[in-house]
Amino acid sequence: MKPSFDLSVYLVTDSQLCGTRGVIATVAAAVAGGATMVQLRDKTASDAALIELGQALKAALVGQPARLMVNDRLEVAAAIGADGLHIGQSDADPAAARARLGPQAILGLSVETPAMARAVDPELIDYLGVGPVFATPTKADHATPLGWDGLRAICAAAPELPKVAIGGLKAEHAGAVIQAGAQGLALVSAICAAADPQAAAAAIQAQVREARVREARI
């Protein structure tokens, strides 16, 4: 059975931005503050190093509601028993990823255009990562920023799937993200580089909840 998941505050890890505090301590603090998803991402680390870190993260998240995802590395996700995998358009084939990880895994896919969103098979994919909303230094090869209109168009193109927005987002953007049709924000530097990751995650979670209440009243 597939675990439930909440895209409200989706932390994407960056070991450099976490600095001397480290990834595990940063993640633990962020989850205590309200981060609901954690994606282990490191484009340069070896599979062996990521598996070791992922196993430590999984142990740190025992008893917590946050789900542990892995970026791109299918075999790493399988090796650590992560809750799921997030892939880009040029990463693992969604059908192959689903076959390898099984029906219980959460599978996310990055999309950058409405056409990409419409082409997604909801039988394979559980949620969409939509972005970048703004330019971001944490991903040098990102596509042209979407802005709010672009985010709204992509969210409307795939109404059957939940969406998480990514790309240069901060707590103050939560209202616009929810209004555009996404269910949450994926963040890197806004949490990893924060002096207090717990407080940063809590502030973002509070903004998301407030935005949802406003949307429900409309």
Protein Blocks (a to p, Z undefined) as FASTA:
>chain_A
ZZdddfkbacdddfklnmmnommlmmmmmmmnopabdcdddfkbcfklmmmmmmmmmmmm
goiabdcddehilmlmmmnopabdcddfklccfklmmmmnopmbccddddfbfklmmmpc
fklpmbdcdddfbdcfklmkbccdebjmlmmmmmmmmmmbccddeehiafklmmmmmmno
pabdcdfklmmmpmblmlmmmmmmmmmmmmmmmmmmZZ
